[in-house]
Amino acid sequence: MTASVALRRALISVSDKTGLTEFATALAARGVQILSTGGSAKALREAGLQVTDVAEITGFPEMMDGRVKTLHPAVHGGLLALRDNPDHVAAMVQHGIGGIDLLVVNLYLFEETVAKGADHDTCIENIDIGGPAMIRAAAKNHGFVTVVVDVQDYDAVLAELDAQDGATTLPFRQRQAQIAYARTAAYDAAVSTWMAEAIGEATPRRRAFAGTLAQGLRYGENPHQQAAFYVTGETRPGVASARQWQGKELSYNNINDTDAAFELVAEFDASQGPACAIIKHANPCGVAQGASALEAYRRAFDCDRTSAFGGIIALNRPLDGATAEEIVKIFTEVVIAPDADEDAKRIFAGKKNLRLLTTGGLPDSLAGGLTFRQVAGGFLAQGRDNGHVARADLRIVTERQPSEDELADLMFAWTVAKHVKSNAIVYAKDLATVGIGAGQMSRVDSTRIGRRKSEDMAQALGLDQPLTVGSAVASDAFFPFADGIEALAEAGARAVIQPGGSMRDDEVIAAANRLGLAMVLTGQRHFRH
């Protein structure tokens, strides 16, 4: 490998022509000969630059609708030849192959084509072949060749040439090679993922995925852990695609919790009214619907005011000034909503550490997709939990029938329980949570924790009894024993929704009948570990 390589000859073939003419003009001004193809060559000539067509050096015209143009020894020999190997140099001389010192390629817009919902044949035609082949060749030969695959690196190349008197250093070329291989890997991951979906292959032999750096993070869950935030390009509205209007950079935990909050609140159709979710450490500490965003927030806040301090707030409707005025009364880390009006932005502007994110829409709670979790030596992949239960799916199994109001609260509590860490118990009344027990090893413990939190809030609000009295309760999985039902009755609950499926269902149902509770079964569970 050579520490410093003078840049004399460049091959440019790009789909994204942002900044192309400016970059190529700067190269030409430094005496670099430019080779190019197709639309890139046309754009450069129109800018007044002198360009040599690749067809002139290969002796073959572009053919087969542009599928074949750079796959030729005159190109790949110029990229792969080791300039300090006498045999390679002799072969170049014998076959009239000129060295290529700089390759500038960005690939056919495959990911964008898929995102637009193009048909199968159009997606196939947007799979780049020659581009990845050249990129990999140039990156392999980074001892002599500089490769550029991202528009944002144009300035870095020019700065390097200025600093090195028209040459590039080995560390610079190594960095560019790493970026190049990551790009082709991400591209192939996108193609293979799309193809698996297109042919209905749910468990492909190899699963690949990739992300693009959105921001480096100060640390991860804890200060001793390094971390960064990568985005996949998925169009699902959320923290990855949101606009941040103010506040400090999001932390690792902020991003994780904000995603959890927005996914939860998106379960509630905005056309059916405002909803608010308050999240702390990826668990909801209050969720409510209301006649206004302000009312929804207040009711969510009254579920657990202590835990709400320093939490994440998500709304399913635009944030307005009145709601913002209420939110700033306590310390809040992040507020995320589809939009925010000018009054809300003005009010938040006085809180420099509070982050405001707007997304332009809500994620589709019924949409599919994959989620991943790493384990030692591998990772688990599963479909997103988009399970949905309608009222018609419910099976009433007790002597006592739930009232219409209780049914509404049961459905509300069931929706929230889907987003609570298992074992999950959610008490609800009048479309607001009034007690949440999360993440316990015993379902009975979750039941008791939810009740205790309700008792604490009743005392804080000056009420003479816990809000769990007269509530409806959701359990994310079945009750293995009757003791859970007995604990709910002690808390004053009147109705319960659960999946069913326990070996002791009959015992559990009998306990509900004995205690005067209404019980409905969903036949579906929502574990969230």
VEXRO-70482 format. One record per residue (C-alpha): x, y, z; residue in three letters. Coordinates in steps of 0.2 Angstrom, whole numbers. Last residue first. Layout:
% residues N
@px:X; py:Y; pz:Z; r:ALA
...
//
This chain:
% residues 529
@px:-204; py:-43; pz:140; r:HIS
@px:-220; py:-37; pz:132; r:ARG
@px:-233; py:-51; pz:132; r:PHE
@px:-249; py:-46; pz:124; r:HIS
@px:-261; py:-61; pz:124; r:ARG
@px:-275; py:-66; pz:113; r:GLN
@px:-291; py:-76; pz:116; r:GLY
@px:-300; py:-61; pz:121; r:THR
@px:-309; py:-66; pz:137; r:LEU
@px:-322; py:-56; pz:146; r:VAL
@px:-325; py:-56; pz:165; r:MET
@px:-339; py:-48; pz:175; r:ALA
@px:-335; py:-48; pz:193; r:LEU
@px:-347; py:-53; pz:207; r:GLY
@px:-335; py:-61; pz:219; r:LEU
@px:-341; py:-78; pz:217; r:ARG
@px:-343; py:-76; pz:199; r:ASN
@px:-325; py:-70; pz:197; r:ALA
@px:-319; py:-85; pz:208; r:ALA
@px:-328; py:-97; pz:197; r:ALA
@px:-320; py:-89; pz:181; r:ILE
@px:-303; py:-92; pz:189; r:VAL
@px:-307; py:-110; pz:194; r:GLU
@px:-313; py:-114; pz:177; r:ASP
@px:-298; py:-105; pz:169; r:ASP
@px:-287; py:-116; pz:179; r:ARG
@px:-277; py:-124; pz:164; r:MET
@px:-275; py:-106; pz:158; r:SER
@px:-281; py:-101; pz:141; r:GLY
@px:-289; py:-85; pz:145; r:GLY
@px:-284; py:-69; pz:136; r:PRO
@px:-289; py:-56; pz:150; r:GLN
@px:-302; py:-43; pz:152; r:ILE
@px:-309; py:-39; pz:170; r:VAL
@px:-324; py:-31; pz:177; r:ALA
@px:-329; py:-23; pz:194; r:ARG
@px:-313; py:-19; pz:202; r:ALA
@px:-313; py:-13; pz:221; r:GLY
@px:-295; py:-17; pz:225; r:ALA
@px:-300; py:-32; pz:235; r:GLU
@px:-309; py:-38; pz:219; r:ALA
@px:-293; py:-37; pz:209; r:LEU
@px:-283; py:-46; pz:223; r:ALA
@px:-296; py:-60; pz:222; r:GLU
@px:-295; py:-61; pz:203; r:ILE
@px:-276; py:-63; pz:205; r:GLY
@px:-278; py:-76; pz:219; r:ASP
@px:-289; py:-87; pz:207; r:ALA
@px:-273; py:-95; pz:199; r:PHE
@px:-264; py:-94; pz:182; r:PRO
@px:-272; py:-78; pz:177; r:PHE
@px:-270; py:-76; pz:158; r:PHE
@px:-260; py:-64; pz:149; r:ALA
@px:-259; py:-45; pz:147; r:ASP
@px:-271; py:-42; pz:161; r:SER
@px:-284; py:-28; pz:159; r:ALA
@px:-295; py:-21; pz:173; r:VAL
@px:-311; py:-11; pz:174; r:ALA
@px:-314; py:1; pz:189; r:SER
@px:-327; py:2; pz:202; r:GLY
@px:-315; py:5; pz:216; r:VAL
@px:-298; py:7; pz:207; r:THR
@px:-299; py:26; pz:210; r:LEU
@px:-294; py:23; pz:228; r:PRO
@px:-307; py:30; pz:241; r:GLN
@px:-310; py:46; pz:251; r:ASP
@px:-302; py:57; pz:238; r:LEU
@px:-290; py:71; pz:243; r:GLY
@px:-280; py:71; pz:226; r:LEU
@px:-264; py:66; pz:235; r:ALA
@px:-273; py:52; pz:245; r:GLN
@px:-282; py:45; pz:230; r:ALA
@px:-265; py:46; pz:221; r:MET
@px:-257; py:35; pz:234; r:ASP
@px:-272; py:23; pz:234; r:GLU
@px:-271; py:21; pz:215; r:SER
@px:-252; py:17; pz:216; r:LYS
@px:-256; py:4; pz:229; r:ARG
@px:-269; py:-4; pz:218; r:ARG
@px:-257; py:-5; pz:203; r:GLY
@px:-244; py:-12; pz:214; r:ILE
@px:-256; py:-25; pz:221; r:ARG
@px:-261; py:-32; pz:204; r:THR
@px:-243; py:-32; pz:198; r:SER
@px:-239; py:-42; pz:213; r:ASP
@px:-253; py:-54; pz:209; r:VAL
@px:-246; py:-56; pz:191; r:ARG
@px:-229; py:-62; pz:199; r:SER
@px:-212; py:-59; pz:192; r:MET
@px:-217; py:-40; pz:190; r:GLN
@px:-214; py:-29; pz:175; r:GLY
@px:-229; py:-17; pz:177; r:ALA
@px:-243; py:-13; pz:189; r:GLY
@px:-254; py:2; pz:183; r:ILE
@px:-268; py:11; pz:192; r:GLY
@px:-281; py:24; pz:187; r:VAL
@px:-279; py:23; pz:169; r:THR
@px:-291; py:34; pz:160; r:ALA
@px:-306; py:30; pz:148; r:LEU
@px:-320; py:32; pz:162; r:ASP
@px:-311; py:20; pz:174; r:LYS
@px:-295; py:10; pz:171; r:ALA
@px:-284; py:-3; pz:180; r:TYR
@px:-270; py:-10; pz:170; r:VAL
@px:-261; py:-26; pz:175; r:ILE
@px:-245; py:-31; pz:166; r:ALA
@px:-233; py:-45; pz:170; r:ASN
@px:-226; py:-41; pz:158; r:SER
@px:-220; py:-23; pz:153; r:LYS
@px:-235; py:-12; pz:148; r:VAL
@px:-238; py:-7; pz:130; r:HIS
@px:-252; py:-21; pz:126; r:LYS
@px:-259; py:-16; pz:143; r:ALA
@px:-264; py:1; pz:136; r:VAL
@px:-276; py:-7; pz:123; r:THR
@px:-283; py:-19; pz:135; r:TRP
@px:-287; py:-5; pz:147; r:ALA
@px:-296; py:5; pz:134; r:PHE
@px:-306; py:-11; pz:129; r:MET
@px:-311; py:-14; pz:147; r:LEU
@px:-315; py:4; pz:149; r:ASP
@px:-327; py:4; pz:135; r:ALA
@px:-335; py:-13; pz:141; r:LEU
@px:-337; py:-6; pz:158; r:GLU
@px:-347; py:9; pz:151; r:ASP
@px:-358; py:-3; pz:141; r:GLU
@px:-361; py:-14; pz:156; r:SER
@px:-351; py:-30; pz:159; r:PRO
@px:-362; py:-45; pz:161; r:GLN
@px:-363; py:-55; pz:177; r:ARG
@px:-364; py:-73; pz:176; r:GLU
@px:-346; py:-74; pz:169; r:THR
@px:-338; py:-80; pz:153; r:VAL
@px:-341; py:-65; pz:141; r:ILE
@px:-331; py:-69; pz:125; r:ARG
@px:-324; py:-54; pz:116; r:LEU
@px:-321; py:-54; pz:97; r:ASP
@px:-336; py:-43; pz:93; r:ALA
@px:-329; py:-30; pz:104; r:ARG
@px:-314; py:-29; pz:93; r:ALA
@px:-297; py:-36; pz:97; r:VAL
@px:-281; py:-30; pz:88; r:HIS
@px:-264; py:-38; pz:87; r:GLY
@px:-251; py:-27; pz:79; r:ASN
@px:-237; py:-34; pz:89; r:ASP
@px:-223; py:-31; pz:77; r:ARG
@px:-217; py:-47; pz:68; r:GLY
@px:-203; py:-56; pz:76; r:GLN
@px:-184; py:-57; pz:75; r:ALA
@px:-172; py:-63; pz:89; r:LEU
@px:-154; py:-60; pz:88; r:PHE
@px:-138; py:-70; pz:88; r:GLY
@px:-122; py:-76; pz:98; r:GLY
@px:-128; py:-69; pz:115; r:ALA
@px:-145; py:-61; pz:112; r:VAL
@px:-150; py:-46; pz:102; r:GLN
@px:-168; py:-41; pz:100; r:ARG
@px:-177; py:-37; pz:84; r:PHE
@px:-194; py:-30; pz:78; r:THR
@px:-201; py:-34; pz:61; r:LEU
@px:-215; py:-25; pz:51; r:GLY
@px:-234; py:-26; pz:51; r:GLY
@px:-246; py:-11; pz:51; r:ALA
@px:-261; py:-11; pz:63; r:LEU
@px:-254; py:2; pz:75; r:SER
@px:-251; py:14; pz:60; r:ASP
@px:-239; py:27; pz:66; r:PRO
@px:-246; py:44; pz:68; r:LEU
@px:-243; py:60; pz:58; r:GLY
@px:-233; py:75; pz:54; r:GLY
@px:-220; py:69; pz:67; r:THR
@px:-217; py:84; pz:79; r:THR
@px:-204; py:84; pz:93; r:LEU
@px:-202; py:96; pz:108; r:LEU
@px:-187; py:93; pz:119; r:ARG
@px:-188; py:102; pz:136; r:LEU
@px:-171; py:108; pz:142; r:ASN
@px:-173; py:126; pz:136; r:LYS
@px:-190; py:128; pz:144; r:LYS
@px:-195; py:146; pz:139; r:GLY
@px:-197; py:140; pz:121; r:ALA
@px:-210; py:128; pz:127; r:PHE
@px:-223; py:142; pz:129; r:ILE
@px:-219; py:149; pz:112; r:ARG
@px:-220; py:132; pz:104; r:LYS
@px:-237; py:129; pz:111; r:ALA
@px:-243; py:146; pz:106; r:ASP
@px:-237; py:143; pz:88; r:GLU
@px:-246; py:127; pz:86; r:ASP
@px:-239; py:109; pz:88; r:ALA
@px:-239; py:94; pz:77; r:ASP
@px:-241; py:75; pz:76; r:PRO
@px:-235; py:75; pz:95; r:ALA
@px:-220; py:71; pz:105; r:ILE
@px:-216; py:80; pz:122; r:VAL
@px:-199; py:76; pz:129; r:VAL
@px:-190; py:77; pz:146; r:GLU
@px:-204; py:84; pz:157; r:THR
@px:-202; py:94; pz:173; r:PHE
@px:-218; py:100; pz:180; r:ILE
@px:-229; py:116; pz:177; r:LYS
@px:-223; py:115; pz:159; r:VAL
@px:-236; py:103; pz:154; r:ILE
@px:-251; py:114; pz:159; r:GLU
@px:-246; py:128; pz:148; r:GLU
@px:-242; py:116; pz:134; r:ALA
@px:-260; py:110; pz:135; r:THR
@px:-267; py:127; pz:134; r:ALA
@px:-255; py:132; pz:120; r:GLY
@px:-260; py:117; pz:108; r:ASP
@px:-251; py:101; pz:104; r:LEU
@px:-257; py:92; pz:89; r:PRO
@px:-267; py:76; pz:91; r:ARG
@px:-261; py:59; pz:96; r:ASN
@px:-251; py:65; pz:111; r:LEU
@px:-236; py:59; pz:119; r:ALA
@px:-228; py:64; pz:135; r:ILE
@px:-211; py:58; pz:141; r:ILE
@px:-207; py:58; pz:160; r:GLY
@px:-196; py:69; pz:171; r:GLY
@px:-210; py:69; pz:184; r:PHE
@px:-224; py:57; pz:178; r:ALA
@px:-219; py:45; pz:191; r:SER
@px:-225; py:56; pz:205; r:THR
@px:-241; py:61; pz:197; r:ARG
@px:-247; py:44; pz:194; r:ASP
@px:-265; py:42; pz:187; r:CYS
@px:-268; py:61; pz:189; r:ASP
@px:-256; py:64; pz:174; r:PHE
@px:-266; py:54; pz:162; r:ALA
@px:-282; py:64; pz:167; r:ARG
@px:-273; py:80; pz:165; r:ARG
@px:-266; py:76; pz:149; r:TYR
@px:-283; py:70; pz:141; r:ALA
@px:-291; py:86; pz:148; r:GLU
@px:-278; py:97; pz:140; r:LEU
@px:-279; py:87; pz:123; r:ALA
@px:-298; py:90; pz:123; r:SER
@px:-313; py:80; pz:127; r:ALA
@px:-302; py:66; pz:135; r:GLY
@px:-293; py:50; pz:133; r:GLN
@px:-281; py:44; pz:146; r:ALA
@px:-264; py:36; pz:149; r:VAL
@px:-253; py:37; pz:164; r:GLY
@px:-237; py:29; pz:171; r:CYS
@px:-234; py:20; pz:154; r:PRO
@px:-218; py:9; pz:154; r:ASN
@px:-203; py:13; pz:144; r:ALA
@px:-193; py:20; pz:158; r:HIS
@px:-207; py:33; pz:162; r:LYS
@px:-221; py:36; pz:149; r:ILE
@px:-235; py:48; pz:149; r:ILE
@px:-249; py:44; pz:136; r:ALA
@px:-262; py:57; pz:130; r:CYS
@px:-277; py:54; pz:119; r:ALA
@px:-288; py:66; pz:110; r:PRO
@px:-304; py:61; pz:101; r:GLY
@px:-311; py:48; pz:89; r:GLN
@px:-303; py:55; pz:74; r:SER
@px:-286; py:54; pz:83; r:ALA
@px:-288; py:35; pz:83; r:ASP
@px:-280; py:28; pz:99; r:PHE
@px:-267; py:15; pz:97; r:GLU
@px:-255; py:30; pz:91; r:ALA
@px:-254; py:34; pz:110; r:VAL
@px:-244; py:18; pz:113; r:LEU
@px:-232; py:19; pz:99; r:GLU
@px:-229; py:37; pz:103; r:PHE
@px:-224; py:33; pz:121; r:ALA
@px:-213; py:18; pz:117; r:ALA
@px:-204; py:28; pz:104; r:ASP
@px:-201; py:42; pz:117; r:THR
@px:-195; py:30; pz:130; r:ASP
@px:-181; py:23; pz:118; r:ASN
@px:-176; py:40; pz:111; r:ILE
@px:-175; py:48; pz:128; r:ASN
@px:-166; py:33; pz:135; r:ASN
@px:-152; py:35; pz:122; r:TYR
@px:-152; py:54; pz:125; r:SER
@px:-160; py:67; pz:114; r:LEU
@px:-150; py:82; pz:110; r:GLU
@px:-155; py:97; pz:121; r:LYS
@px:-171; py:107; pz:118; r:GLY
@px:-180; py:114; pz:104; r:GLN
@px:-190; py:111; pz:88; r:TRP
@px:-185; py:93; pz:85; r:GLN
@px:-193; py:86; pz:69; r:ARG
@px:-198; py:68; pz:69; r:ALA
@px:-192; py:54; pz:58; r:SER
@px:-183; py:43; pz:70; r:ALA
@px:-195; py:48; pz:84; r:VAL
@px:-210; py:42; pz:75; r:GLY
@px:-219; py:42; pz:59; r:PRO
@px:-216; py:25; pz:50; r:ARG
@px:-207; py:29; pz:33; r:THR
@px:-193; py:16; pz:37; r:GLU
@px:-176; py:24; pz:32; r:GLY
@px:-167; py:13; pz:44; r:THR
@px:-161; py:26; pz:56; r:VAL
@px:-146; py:24; pz:68; r:TYR
@px:-144; py:32; pz:85; r:PHE
@px:-127; py:30; pz:94; r:ALA
@px:-120; py:22; pz:110; r:ALA
@px:-105; py:20; pz:121; r:GLN
@px:-109; py:13; pz:138; r:GLN
@px:-100; py:19; pz:154; r:HIS
@px:-113; py:33; pz:156; r:PRO
@px:-128; py:21; pz:158; r:ASN
@px:-142; py:17; pz:146; r:GLU
@px:-131; py:23; pz:132; r:GLY
@px:-118; py:37; pz:131; r:TYR
@px:-116; py:54; pz:124; r:ARG
@px:-125; py:49; pz:108; r:LEU
@px:-119; py:50; pz:90; r:GLY
@px:-133; py:55; pz:79; r:GLN
@px:-143; py:49; pz:64; r:ALA
@px:-130; py:36; pz:58; r:LEU
@px:-138; py:25; pz:44; r:THR
@px:-145; py:8; pz:48; r:GLY
@px:-144; py:-10; pz:42; r:ALA
@px:-153; py:-26; pz:41; r:PHE
@px:-148; py:-44; pz:36; r:ALA
@px:-158; py:-60; pz:39; r:ARG
@px:-150; py:-76; pz:32; r:ARG
@px:-160; py:-92; pz:29; r:ARG
@px:-176; py:-82; pz:26; r:PRO
@px:-189; py:-84; pz:39; r:THR
@px:-205; py:-76; pz:33; r:ALA
@px:-202; py:-79; pz:14; r:GLU
@px:-218; py:-72; pz:6; r:GLY
@px:-210; py:-70; pz:-11; r:ILE
@px:-211; py:-51; pz:-10; r:ALA
@px:-207; py:-50; pz:8; r:GLU
@px:-191; py:-60; pz:6; r:ALA
@px:-186; py:-49; pz:-10; r:MET
@px:-188; py:-33; pz:0; r:TRP
@px:-177; py:-40; pz:14; r:THR
@px:-164; py:-46; pz:2; r:SER
@px:-164; py:-29; pz:-8; r:VAL
@px:-163; py:-19; pz:8; r:ALA
@px:-149; py:-29; pz:15; r:ALA
@px:-140; py:-28; pz:-2; r:ASP
@px:-140; py:-9; pz:0; r:TYR
@px:-135; py:-9; pz:18; r:ALA
@px:-120; py:-21; pz:14; r:ALA
@px:-116; py:-10; pz:-1; r:THR
@px:-116; py:6; pz:10; r:ARG
@px:-106; py:-2; pz:24; r:ALA
@px:-93; py:-8; pz:11; r:TYR
@px:-91; py:10; pz:5; r:ALA
@px:-90; py:18; pz:22; r:ILE
@px:-76; py:6; pz:27; r:GLN
@px:-67; py:10; pz:10; r:ALA
@px:-69; py:29; pz:14; r:GLN
@px:-61; py:27; pz:31; r:ARG
@px:-47; py:17; pz:23; r:GLN
@px:-44; py:30; pz:9; r:ARG
@px:-42; py:44; pz:22; r:PHE
@px:-30; py:33; pz:33; r:PRO
@px:-20; py:30; pz:17; r:LEU
@px:-18; py:48; pz:12; r:THR
@px:-25; py:56; pz:-3; r:THR
@px:-16; py:67; pz:-16; r:ALA
@px:-18; py:84; pz:-24; r:GLY
@px:-6; py:94; pz:-12; r:ASP
@px:-11; py:84; pz:3; r:GLN
@px:-21; py:97; pz:13; r:ALA
@px:-30; py:103; pz:-3; r:ASP
@px:-33; py:85; pz:-9; r:LEU
@px:-40; py:81; pz:8; r:GLU
@px:-51; py:96; pz:9; r:ALA
@px:-58; py:91; pz:-8; r:LEU
@px:-62; py:74; pz:-3; r:VAL
@px:-70; py:80; pz:14; r:ALA
@px:-81; py:92; pz:4; r:ASP
@px:-87; py:78; pz:-7; r:TYR
@px:-91; py:66; pz:8; r:ASP
@px:-109; py:72; pz:11; r:GLN
@px:-113; py:66; pz:-7; r:VAL
@px:-110; py:48; pz:-1; r:ASP
@px:-102; py:34; pz:-10; r:VAL
@px:-84; py:40; pz:-12; r:VAL
@px:-70; py:28; pz:-16; r:VAL
@px:-51; py:32; pz:-15; r:THR
@px:-40; py:20; pz:-24; r:VAL
@px:-22; py:15; pz:-21; r:PHE
@px:-21; py:5; pz:-4; r:GLY
@px:-40; py:6; pz:-5; r:HIS
@px:-40; py:-8; pz:-17; r:ASN
@px:-54; py:-18; pz:-9; r:LYS
@px:-64; py:-2; pz:-8; r:ALA
@px:-62; py:1; pz:-27; r:ALA
@px:-67; py:-16; pz:-31; r:ALA
@px:-82; py:-16; pz:-19; r:ARG
@px:-88; py:1; pz:-26; r:ILE
@px:-86; py:-5; pz:-44; r:MET
@px:-96; py:-21; pz:-41; r:ALA
@px:-109; py:-11; pz:-31; r:PRO
@px:-112; py:1; pz:-45; r:GLY
@px:-112; py:-12; pz:-59; r:GLY
@px:-126; py:-21; pz:-52; r:ILE
@px:-139; py:-8; pz:-46; r:ASP
@px:-157; py:-15; pz:-41; r:ILE
@px:-169; py:-2; pz:-48; r:ASN
@px:-174; py:-13; pz:-63; r:GLU
@px:-180; py:-26; pz:-50; r:ILE
@px:-191; py:-13; pz:-40; r:CYS
@px:-199; py:-7; pz:-57; r:THR
@px:-203; py:-26; pz:-60; r:ASP
@px:-211; py:-28; pz:-43; r:HIS
@px:-222; py:-13; pz:-43; r:ASP
@px:-217; py:3; pz:-35; r:ALA
@px:-224; py:7; pz:-17; r:GLY
@px:-214; py:23; pz:-15; r:LYS
@px:-204; py:16; pz:-1; r:ALA
@px:-198; py:2; pz:-14; r:VAL
@px:-192; py:15; pz:-26; r:THR
@px:-183; py:25; pz:-12; r:GLU
@px:-174; py:10; pz:-6; r:GLU
@px:-169; py:5; pz:-24; r:PHE
@px:-162; py:23; pz:-29; r:LEU
@px:-149; py:16; pz:-40; r:TYR
@px:-132; py:18; pz:-32; r:LEU
@px:-120; py:32; pz:-28; r:ASN
@px:-103; py:31; pz:-36; r:VAL
@px:-88; py:42; pz:-36; r:VAL
@px:-72; py:32; pz:-39; r:LEU
@px:-55; py:40; pz:-38; r:LEU
@px:-38; py:34; pz:-43; r:ASP
@px:-43; py:25; pz:-59; r:ILE
@px:-28; py:17; pz:-68; r:GLY
@px:-27; py:16; pz:-86; r:GLY
@px:-29; py:0; pz:-95; r:ILE
@px:-21; py:-2; pz:-112; r:GLY
@px:-20; py:-21; pz:-112; r:HIS
@px:-1; py:-23; pz:-112; r:GLN
@px:2; py:-8; pz:-101; r:VAL
@px:-11; py:-13; pz:-88; r:MET
@px:-5; py:-31; pz:-88; r:ALA
@px:13; py:-25; pz:-85; r:ALA
@px:7; py:-14; pz:-70; r:VAL
@px:-1; py:-29; pz:-63; r:HIS
@px:14; py:-40; pz:-65; r:ASP
@px:26; py:-26; pz:-58; r:PRO
@px:15; py:-25; pz:-42; r:ASN
@px:17; py:-7; pz:-34; r:ASP
@px:1; py:-1; pz:-43; r:ARG
@px:-10; py:-15; pz:-38; r:LEU
@px:-23; py:-15; pz:-51; r:ALA
@px:-41; py:-17; pz:-45; r:LEU
@px:-49; py:0; pz:-50; r:LEU
@px:-41; py:1; pz:-68; r:GLY
@px:-43; py:-17; pz:-70; r:GLY
@px:-61; py:-15; pz:-66; r:HIS
@px:-64; py:-2; pz:-79; r:VAL
@px:-54; py:-8; pz:-93; r:ALA
@px:-58; py:-26; pz:-88; r:PRO
@px:-77; py:-23; pz:-91; r:HIS
@px:-93; py:-22; pz:-81; r:LEU
@px:-95; py:-3; pz:-83; r:THR
@px:-109; py:-2; pz:-96; r:LYS
@px:-121; py:-17; pz:-95; r:VAL
@px:-138; py:-14; pz:-88; r:ARG
@px:-140; py:2; pz:-97; r:GLY
@px:-156; py:-2; pz:-106; r:ASP
@px:-147; py:-18; pz:-113; r:MET
@px:-132; py:-9; pz:-119; r:MET
@px:-120; py:5; pz:-115; r:GLU
@px:-107; py:5; pz:-129; r:PRO
@px:-92; py:-6; pz:-130; r:PHE
@px:-74; py:-1; pz:-133; r:GLY
@px:-71; py:-1; pz:-115; r:THR
@px:-61; py:16; pz:-114; r:ILE
@px:-73; py:26; pz:-126; r:GLU
@px:-88; py:18; pz:-118; r:ALA
@px:-83; py:25; pz:-101; r:VAL
@px:-87; py:42; pz:-109; r:ASP
@px:-73; py:55; pz:-107; r:THR
@px:-79; py:71; pz:-100; r:VAL
@px:-74; py:89; pz:-102; r:GLN
@px:-84; py:101; pz:-91; r:LEU
@px:-96; py:114; pz:-97; r:GLY
@px:-110; py:111; pz:-85; r:ALA
@px:-120; py:103; pz:-99; r:GLU
@px:-105; py:91; pz:-101; r:ARG
@px:-106; py:86; pz:-82; r:LEU
@px:-125; py:83; pz:-83; r:ALA
@px:-123; py:72; pz:-99; r:LYS
@px:-109; py:62; pz:-91; r:ALA
@px:-119; py:59; pz:-75; r:SER
@px:-134; py:54; pz:-86; r:GLY
@px:-125; py:40; pz:-95; r:GLY
@px:-107; py:37; pz:-89; r:THR
@px:-92; py:46; pz:-83; r:SER
@px:-73; py:48; pz:-84; r:LEU
@px:-65; py:64; pz:-78; r:ILE
@px:-47; py:68; pz:-79; r:GLN
@px:-41; py:77; pz:-63; r:VAL
@px:-31; py:93; pz:-66; r:GLY
@px:-36; py:102; pz:-49; r:ARG
@px:-48; py:113; pz:-58; r:ALA
@px:-56; py:97; pz:-65; r:ALA
@px:-59; py:91; pz:-47; r:LEU
@px:-67; py:107; pz:-42; r:ALA
@px:-78; py:106; pz:-57; r:THR
@px:-83; py:88; pz:-53; r:ALA
@px:-88; py:93; pz:-35; r:PHE
@px:-98; py:108; pz:-41; r:GLU
@px:-106; py:98; pz:-55; r:THR
@px:-111; py:84; pz:-43; r:LEU
@px:-118; py:94; pz:-29; r:GLY
@px:-134; py:84; pz:-28; r:THR
@px:-133; py:72; pz:-43; r:LYS
@px:-141; py:57; pz:-34; r:ASP
@px:-140; py:43; pz:-47; r:SER
@px:-121; py:44; pz:-49; r:VAL
@px:-107; py:38; pz:-60; r:SER
@px:-90; py:47; pz:-59; r:ILE
@px:-74; py:39; pz:-63; r:LEU
@px:-59; py:49; pz:-58; r:ALA
@px:-41; py:51; pz:-65; r:ARG
@px:-26; py:60; pz:-58; r:ARG
@px:-27; py:59; pz:-39; r:LEU
@px:-9; py:58; pz:-32; r:ALA
@px:-8; py:43; pz:-19; r:VAL
@px:0; py:45; pz:-2; r:SER
@px:4; py:31; pz:10; r:ALA
@px:5; py:18; pz:-4; r:THR
@px:0; py:0; pz:0; r:MET
//
